Amino acid sequence: MVVSGRSIQYRRSHPLGASQGWRLRLITKDDLINLFLVGVSAVLPENLMRENLRIFGPFIKVSRFRFRGGAHILGAGKASVRMANEALRILRDRVLGGVVIGVRGGPEGIPGPVRFFYGSHPLPSRDNLEATDELLRYLSSLGPEDRFLFLLSGGASALMEKPIPPITLEDLRRTTEMLLKSGMDITQINAVRKHLSAVKGGRLAKITRARGYVLVLSDVVGDDLSSIGSGPFFPDPTTYEDVERLLKEHGLWDALPESVRLVVKRGVAGEIEETLKSMPKRIRHIIVGNNRTALLAVKDAARSLGLRVRVMTDLIKGEAREVAKVLHALARHVGVHREPFPPPVLMLFGGETTVSVRGEGKGGRNQELALAFLKEMREDLRILLLSAGTDGIDGPTDAAGAVVSEEDRRRALEMGLDIDAFLRENDSYNFHRMLGTHVRTGPTGTNVADMILLYVEGKR
């Protein structure tokens, strides 16, 4: 697969758009992968920026808003560099300057008036802190007559960071690692992050007098603006009391660094200022792309090829294994009872599951969901499931996710692969590696959480 600024080239056999007789042949794993890539292409940063940003005479038009003159470009996130590059192409000499923080090893920024910095993800590094200081200096220097665009995408929570003293970088890294393994969902994780940071939870809105337009590529289920990138310009409904309760409920409190517990305690006591609680009128948020954008693109592509397709929800949450059981129960119900719609049918889901890591293996939430789904499969129904991250990265692995069918369960048994043992060790990566069921795209340069494509053909 090749990811470019404007499109994605599809893979192997059965390229979409050349499937005459689609109804007459079996839907394959490659078909599901190609449909998944259609969804990813729909949310590539360049495509979304062109849809939402343009020059209109003396005005810069940002979605439904417009203003005269030039704009400063700021941003942070895994897609921020590509968003900024496209903004530079569109606005040309109307860009006055700026600072953007992207991922080290990712796309590089176009040389020009915007300075680009690169940090680590998912754990913050010294580079992240230094880049954030540069962004803060630039943002705080803007006056009330200035206008800025802030390009926000998934990954900003780690890339843009300034811990509240006395929290050190090492304390923050250790805490972040604990949060990512805790089983908390992204909204809960970000609630904690916001209260340990000087740049999250609306705190950036407090340091600038300029008018700003925050262009958001949402990776959060339900598009909660207070949670995307930990809401640097958006009011935060959570409190230090909520954070203390969350950490204790998930059994993390006693294991946290002392500096983190001290900041939370001081926040509860009112000694540290709370996060932003009301929205300044001078800041506007525009969601330029989200999970539903991708799902609707998949739906349109599938329908154009004669498939019956349903967008079920873009609000999937929960433990990956439990979600897998529910999805399998739904697939069997459709296949056996032919309701609420008859097979063959492609059902589309979006969202983001979690994994409570207890084993020593390697994997990610999408690979674990696919493995748990495979455990439930039986050979009396033909069912295919693809679960993958739109960013092309599932956990600390080189896979985006996995795609499985009922035949893979039989093959696993023949190969002597014990699904339960792999699940106990959270070792979904090595299971799919041995079975050849990975979905690999490489980093896509975008992120709108995960997509699940569930195809039910019916009884064999």
NORQUICOR-V604977 format. One record per residue. N is the residue number from 1. RES is the residue in three letters. SS is DSSP state (@ for helix, = for strand, . for the rest). PHI is phi in degrees with one decimal (none if undefined). D_LAST is the distance of its C-alpha to the last C-alpha in Angstrom with 2 decimals. Layout:
n-><N/N>
res-><RES/RES>
ss-><SS/SS>
phi-><PHI/PHI>
d_last-><D_LAST/D_LAST>
This chain:
n-><1/2/3/4/5/6/7/8/9/10/11/12/13/14/15/16/17/18/19/20/21/22/23/24/25/26/27/28/29/30/31/32/33/34/35/36/37/38/39/40/41/42/43/44/45/46/47/48/49/50/51/52/53/54/55/56/57/58/59/60/61/62/63/64/65/66/67/68/69/70/71/72/73/74/75/76/77/78/79/80/81/82/83/84/85/86/87/88/89/90/91/92/93/94/95/96/97/98/99/100/101/102/103/104/105/106/107/108/109/110/111/112/113/114/115/116/117/118/119/120/121/122/123/124/125/126/127/128/129/130/131/132/133/134/135/136/137/138/139/140/141/142/143/144/145/146/147/148/149/150/151/152/153/154/155/156/157/158/159/160/161/162/163/164/165/166/167/168/169/170/171/172/173/174/175/176/177/178/179/180/181/182/183/184/185/186/187/188/189/190/191/192/193/194/195/196/197/198/199/200/201/202/203/204/205/206/207/208/209/210/211/212/213/214/215/216/217/218/219/220/221/222/223/224/225/226/227/228/229/230/231/232/233/234/235/236/237/238/239/240/241/242/243/244/245/246/247/248/249/250/251/252/253/254/255/256/257/258/259/260/261/262/263/264/265/266/267/268/269/270/271/272/273/274/275/276/277/278/279/280/281/282/283/284/285/286/287/288/289/290/291/292/293/294/295/296/297/298/299/300/301/302/303/304/305/306/307/308/309/310/311/312/313/314/315/316/317/318/319/320/321/322/323/324/325/326/327/328/329/330/331/332/333/334/335/336/337/338/339/340/341/342/343/344/345/346/347/348/349/350/351/352/353/354/355/356/357/358/359/360/361/362/363/364/365/366/367/368/369/370/371/372/373/374/375/376/377/378/379/380/381/382/383/384/385/386/387/388/389/390/391/392/393/394/395/396/397/398/399/400/401/402/403/404/405/406/407/408/409/410/411/412/413/414/415/416/417/418/419/420/421/422/423/424/425/426/427/428/429/430/431/432/433/434/435/436/437/438/439/440/441/442/443/444/445/446/447/448/449/450/451/452/453/454/455/456/457/458/459/460>
res-><MET/VAL/VAL/SER/GLY/ARG/SER/ILE/GLN/TYR/ARG/ARG/SER/HIS/PRO/LEU/GLY/ALA/SER/GLN/GLY/TRP/ARG/LEU/ARG/LEU/ILE/THR/LYS/ASP/ASP/LEU/ILE/ASN/LEU/PHE/LEU/VAL/GLY/VAL/SER/ALA/VAL/LEU/PRO/GLU/ASN/LEU/MET/ARG/GLU/ASN/LEU/ARG/ILE/PHE/GLY/PRO/PHE/ILE/LYS/VAL/SER/ARG/PHE/ARG/PHE/ARG/GLY/GLY/ALA/HIS/ILE/LEU/GLY/ALA/GLY/LYS/ALA/SER/VAL/ARG/MET/ALA/ASN/GLU/ALA/LEU/ARG/ILE/LEU/ARG/ASP/ARG/VAL/LEU/GLY/GLY/VAL/VAL/ILE/GLY/VAL/ARG/GLY/GLY/PRO/GLU/GLY/ILE/PRO/GLY/PRO/VAL/ARG/PHE/PHE/TYR/GLY/SER/HIS/PRO/LEU/PRO/SER/ARG/ASP/ASN/LEU/GLU/ALA/THR/ASP/GLU/LEU/LEU/ARG/TYR/LEU/SER/SER/LEU/GLY/PRO/GLU/ASP/ARG/PHE/LEU/PHE/LEU/LEU/SER/GLY/GLY/ALA/SER/ALA/LEU/MET/GLU/LYS/PRO/ILE/PRO/PRO/ILE/THR/LEU/GLU/ASP/LEU/ARG/ARG/THR/THR/GLU/MET/LEU/LEU/LYS/SER/GLY/MET/ASP/ILE/THR/GLN/ILE/ASN/ALA/VAL/ARG/LYS/HIS/LEU/SER/ALA/VAL/LYS/GLY/GLY/ARG/LEU/ALA/LYS/ILE/THR/ARG/ALA/ARG/GLY/TYR/VAL/LEU/VAL/LEU/SER/ASP/VAL/VAL/GLY/ASP/ASP/LEU/SER/SER/ILE/GLY/SER/GLY/PRO/PHE/PHE/PRO/ASP/PRO/THR/THR/TYR/GLU/ASP/VAL/GLU/ARG/LEU/LEU/LYS/GLU/HIS/GLY/LEU/TRP/ASP/ALA/LEU/PRO/GLU/SER/VAL/ARG/LEU/VAL/VAL/LYS/ARG/GLY/VAL/ALA/GLY/GLU/ILE/GLU/GLU/THR/LEU/LYS/SER/MET/PRO/LYS/ARG/ILE/ARG/HIS/ILE/ILE/VAL/GLY/ASN/ASN/ARG/THR/ALA/LEU/LEU/ALA/VAL/LYS/ASP/ALA/ALA/ARG/SER/LEU/GLY/LEU/ARG/VAL/ARG/VAL/MET/THR/ASP/LEU/ILE/LYS/GLY/GLU/ALA/ARG/GLU/VAL/ALA/LYS/VAL/LEU/HIS/ALA/LEU/ALA/ARG/HIS/VAL/GLY/VAL/HIS/ARG/GLU/PRO/PHE/PRO/PRO/PRO/VAL/LEU/MET/LEU/PHE/GLY/GLY/GLU/THR/THR/VAL/SER/VAL/ARG/GLY/GLU/GLY/LYS/GLY/GLY/ARG/ASN/GLN/GLU/LEU/ALA/LEU/ALA/PHE/LEU/LYS/GLU/MET/ARG/GLU/ASP/LEU/ARG/ILE/LEU/LEU/LEU/SER/ALA/GLY/THR/ASP/GLY/ILE/ASP/GLY/PRO/THR/ASP/ALA/ALA/GLY/ALA/VAL/VAL/SER/GLU/GLU/ASP/ARG/ARG/ARG/ALA/LEU/GLU/MET/GLY/LEU/ASP/ILE/ASP/ALA/PHE/LEU/ARG/GLU/ASN/ASP/SER/TYR/ASN/PHE/HIS/ARG/MET/LEU/GLY/THR/HIS/VAL/ARG/THR/GLY/PRO/THR/GLY/THR/ASN/VAL/ALA/ASP/MET/ILE/LEU/LEU/TYR/VAL/GLU/GLY/LYS/ARG>
ss-><./=/=/././././=/=/././././././././././././@/@/@/././././@/@/@/@/@/@/@/@/@/@/@/@/@/@/././@/@/@/@/@/@/@/@/=/=/=/=/././=/=/=/=/././=/=/=/=/././=/=/=/=/=/=/./././@/@/@/@/@/@/@/@/@/@/@/@/@/@/@/=/=/=/=/=/=/=/=/=/././././././././././=/=/=/=/=/=/././././././@/@/@/@/@/@/@/@/@/@/@/@/@/@/@/@/./././././=/=/=/=/=/=/=/././@/@/@/@/./././=/./././././@/@/@/@/@/@/@/@/@/@/@/@/./././././@/@/@/@/@/@/@/@/@/././=/./././././@/@/@/@/././././=/=/=/=/=/=/=/././././././././././@/@/@/./././././././././@/@/@/@/@/@/@/@/@/@/./././@/@/@/././@/@/@/@/@/@/@/@/@/@/@/././././././././././././././=/=/=/=/=/=/=/./@/@/@/@/@/@/@/@/@/@/@/@/@/@/././././=/=/=/=/=/=/=/=/././=/@/@/@/@/@/@/@/@/@/@/@/@/@/@/@/@/@/@/./././././././=/=/=/=/=/=/=/././=/././././././././././@/@/@/@/@/@/@/@/@/@/@/@/././././=/=/=/=/=/=/=/=/=/./././././././././././=/=/=/=/=/@/@/@/@/@/@/@/@/@/././././@/@/@/@/@/@/./././@/@/@/@/@/@/@/@/././=/=/././././././././././=/=/=/=/=/=/=/=/=/=/.>
phi-><none/-121.5/-102.7/-120.5/-68.3/-122.4/-156.7/-123.7/-83.8/-81.6/-113.6/45.0/-79.2/57.0/-61.6/-62.3/92.7/-133.4/-110.9/-62.9/78.5/-50.7/-64.6/-93.6/-124.0/-70.5/-74.0/-110.0/-60.9/-60.6/-61.6/-65.1/-63.2/-62.8/-65.9/-57.5/-68.1/-59.9/-63.1/-63.2/-59.6/-65.7/-115.2/-64.2/-54.4/-61.9/-61.9/-69.6/-66.1/-64.7/-76.6/-120.2/-138.0/-160.3/-93.2/-130.3/62.7/-78.6/-101.9/-100.4/-103.7/-116.9/54.6/-91.7/-102.1/-151.2/-153.2/-84.7/90.5/-107.2/-143.5/-92.5/-109.1/-127.2/172.8/-157.8/139.7/-66.8/-104.1/-65.9/-66.3/-67.7/-62.3/-67.5/-59.0/-69.6/-61.6/-65.0/-66.3/-74.8/-89.7/49.6/-76.4/-85.6/-84.3/-93.6/146.6/154.6/-139.8/-131.5/-111.8/-116.5/-90.8/-60.4/90.4/-92.3/-60.9/-101.2/-76.0/-69.9/-59.8/161.3/-73.7/-96.0/-92.0/-109.4/-125.2/-132.8/-130.5/-97.7/-152.1/-91.0/-98.9/-70.0/-124.4/-59.8/-59.3/-61.1/-65.5/-67.2/-63.5/-63.8/-60.1/-63.9/-64.1/-63.9/-61.6/-66.8/-62.2/-70.6/-82.1/-76.3/-100.2/-65.0/-88.5/-80.5/-126.3/-132.4/-107.6/-112.9/-97.4/-113.9/-147.0/-55.4/98.1/-62.8/-59.8/-89.4/-70.7/-109.1/-147.7/-149.2/-66.4/-73.9/-58.3/-94.1/-65.3/-95.5/-59.4/-64.4/-61.3/-66.7/-62.3/-62.3/-65.4/-60.2/-61.3/-63.7/-63.1/-66.8/-99.7/-81.8/91.2/-65.6/-81.4/-63.2/-66.0/-68.0/-59.8/-69.1/-60.6/-68.4/-55.1/-60.1/-91.4/-110.5/-126.3/-89.7/-124.0/-109.0/62.3/82.6/-68.1/-67.6/-64.5/-78.7/-103.2/-128.1/-101.6/-75.6/-88.3/-134.9/-124.4/-95.4/-92.8/-111.6/-100.2/-82.9/-111.8/-108.7/-60.6/86.2/57.9/-69.5/-66.1/-77.8/-108.4/-65.2/61.3/62.5/52.5/-62.9/-117.7/-112.4/-56.4/-112.1/-78.7/-90.9/-129.4/-61.2/-62.2/-61.6/-64.5/-59.3/-63.7/-58.7/-64.7/-74.2/-61.4/-93.0/68.8/-100.3/-53.4/-69.6/-90.5/-70.4/-57.3/-58.4/-63.7/-68.5/-63.2/-64.7/-62.8/-63.9/-61.4/-66.0/-65.9/-61.7/-79.7/82.8/-85.3/-118.4/-60.8/-68.6/-67.1/-59.1/-116.4/-139.0/-84.4/-67.6/-66.8/-81.5/-113.5/-118.9/-112.8/-129.8/-82.5/-88.6/-164.0/-154.0/-59.8/-64.5/-55.1/-68.0/-61.7/-66.8/-66.3/-63.4/-57.9/-62.2/-65.0/-67.5/-65.1/-64.3/-102.3/87.6/-82.2/-78.1/-140.3/-133.3/-83.9/-84.2/-168.4/-113.5/-119.2/-63.8/-143.1/117.7/-63.9/-53.6/-66.9/-71.9/-60.9/-59.6/-63.4/-65.2/-63.1/-67.2/-61.0/-64.3/-60.6/-65.7/-60.9/-63.9/-67.7/-87.7/-97.1/58.8/-147.3/-75.9/-150.2/-78.9/-77.3/-75.0/-149.9/-106.7/-105.5/-113.7/-132.9/-137.3/145.8/-158.1/-90.6/-129.3/-131.7/-86.7/-79.8/-122.5/-94.0/-108.7/-83.9/-124.6/175.5/-153.9/-63.2/-71.6/-65.6/-68.5/-60.2/-63.5/-66.8/-64.5/-64.7/-60.8/-58.9/-82.1/-68.3/-129.0/-88.3/-80.5/-124.0/-92.5/-133.7/-124.3/-132.3/-119.3/-131.5/-153.9/-87.3/-68.4/-84.7/79.7/-130.9/-112.1/64.9/-82.8/-132.8/-99.1/-111.5/-85.5/164.8/-151.5/-132.9/-134.6/-136.8/-63.9/-67.7/-68.3/-64.7/-63.0/-63.0/-62.0/-63.9/-64.5/-84.4/76.2/-85.9/-90.0/-58.8/-59.8/-65.5/-66.4/-67.4/-59.2/-91.4/49.9/-112.0/-63.9/-59.9/-69.5/-61.3/-67.0/-63.3/-69.5/-88.0/74.2/-111.4/-71.2/-104.4/-121.1/-123.0/74.8/-58.7/-91.1/83.9/-139.5/-164.7/-128.4/70.5/-111.3/-122.3/-122.1/-110.2/-120.2/-106.3/-116.8/-94.5/116.3/-68.3/-75.3>
d_last-><31.62/35.06/36.36/39.41/41.54/39.81/36.28/33.53/32.45/28.72/27.23/25.81/23.44/22.33/25.42/25.24/27.37/26.52/22.94/23.43/20.27/18.46/16.39/15.43/14.00/11.58/13.44/14.79/16.85/19.91/19.20/19.24/22.36/24.02/23.49/24.92/27.87/28.50/29.06/31.34/33.31/34.00/35.83/37.81/41.38/43.01/40.93/41.62/45.32/45.80/44.34/46.70/49.90/52.40/56.09/57.45/61.09/63.09/60.16/57.23/54.32/51.81/49.07/51.14/54.21/56.96/60.18/63.00/63.86/61.99/59.54/59.17/55.71/54.58/51.22/49.12/45.48/42.94/42.84/46.53/47.86/45.56/46.35/50.03/49.97/48.57/51.15/53.85/52.69/52.69/55.91/57.87/61.52/60.82/59.53/62.47/61.08/58.77/56.93/53.19/51.45/48.31/46.38/48.08/46.23/44.69/45.96/49.73/51.79/53.77/57.47/59.59/60.86/57.99/58.10/54.81/54.35/51.47/50.43/47.87/44.64/43.38/46.65/49.90/52.56/56.24/55.29/53.41/56.49/58.86/56.72/56.58/60.37/60.70/58.45/60.44/63.72/62.62/61.19/64.25/66.56/65.28/67.48/66.88/67.10/64.36/60.73/57.84/54.11/52.20/48.82/46.67/43.23/41.21/43.09/46.43/46.79/47.27/48.90/51.57/53.26/56.71/56.84/59.38/62.19/62.47/58.77/58.62/55.97/55.03/54.80/52.57/50.25/49.99/49.30/46.64/44.87/44.98/43.64/40.66/39.69/40.50/37.28/39.19/37.48/39.14/41.22/42.70/43.35/45.13/47.19/48.63/49.16/51.04/53.60/54.36/54.94/57.72/55.42/52.51/52.26/54.30/57.12/57.20/58.14/61.19/62.61/62.72/64.67/62.81/60.37/56.81/53.41/50.52/47.54/44.49/41.18/39.39/37.27/37.60/35.13/36.83/39.42/42.15/45.12/46.95/44.25/43.35/45.44/47.10/48.68/51.82/53.24/51.52/52.77/51.24/50.62/50.53/53.63/54.94/54.55/50.80/50.54/52.45/50.20/46.97/48.28/49.32/46.11/44.09/46.60/47.97/51.50/53.37/51.77/52.61/55.58/58.80/59.38/56.12/56.98/60.48/59.33/57.06/59.93/62.37/60.00/59.69/63.50/63.88/65.49/62.86/62.14/58.82/56.25/56.68/56.34/57.04/55.98/58.81/59.05/59.64/56.11/53.10/49.42/46.91/43.19/42.36/38.70/36.16/32.52/31.99/33.49/30.76/27.89/29.30/29.52/25.83/25.09/27.39/25.95/22.33/23.54/25.65/22.60/20.94/18.59/18.57/20.15/21.96/24.65/24.34/27.42/29.65/31.10/28.77/30.97/30.93/30.18/27.28/25.63/25.97/24.67/21.54/20.98/21.52/19.19/16.33/17.26/17.27/13.86/12.41/14.75/13.70/9.95/10.90/14.24/14.00/17.38/19.72/17.85/14.67/11.85/11.69/14.68/16.68/18.85/22.06/24.26/27.61/30.16/31.11/30.24/32.57/32.56/35.14/35.99/36.87/35.94/37.53/34.55/33.78/31.30/30.92/29.37/26.43/25.65/26.02/23.76/20.94/21.64/21.74/18.42/16.88/18.48/16.61/13.04/10.62/7.68/5.66/5.34/5.92/9.66/12.79/16.29/19.66/22.85/26.13/29.80/31.30/34.32/32.37/33.65/31.78/34.38/36.79/34.37/33.85/30.25/29.23/26.14/22.71/19.19/16.26/12.51/10.50/11.48/15.01/15.14/14.55/17.13/19.48/19.55/20.25/23.00/24.49/24.23/24.91/23.40/25.83/28.76/28.05/27.78/31.05/32.80/31.40/30.54/27.40/28.98/29.30/25.79/24.33/27.06/26.08/22.34/23.10/21.32/24.47/25.12/28.67/30.81/34.25/36.41/35.75/39.08/37.67/36.25/34.73/32.87/29.11/26.05/22.52/19.71/16.49/13.61/10.74/8.23/6.46/3.79/0.00>
